[in-house]
């Protein structure tokens, strides 16, 4: 990956990050958290869609990668302690 440390991320890497964030969001067992994660991911990518400045692109991509790691950890943590009662939306 060319954009791991510095430089502008390529389109393929950005799409890969987007798919990874959505994939992790699907792993949450709680409906509200799952939907919030999906919505937040889509909103963030929509907001940053028109960025052209290389430094802003790199910063947004780095922030997205950091958020992916947080989401992975939270997903694991939530899977260890699932809610006792299912949400009405899960039925």
DABELZI-V276604 format. One record per helix or strand of 2 or more residues. SS is the DSSP state (alpha for helix, beta for strand). FROM is the first residue (numbers start at 1). TO is the last residue. Records with the same first field share a line. If there is no record, write none. Layout:
# DABELZI-V276604
SS=FROM-TO, FROM-TO
This chain:
# DABELZI-V276604
alpha=11-26, 31-47, 54-80, 88-90
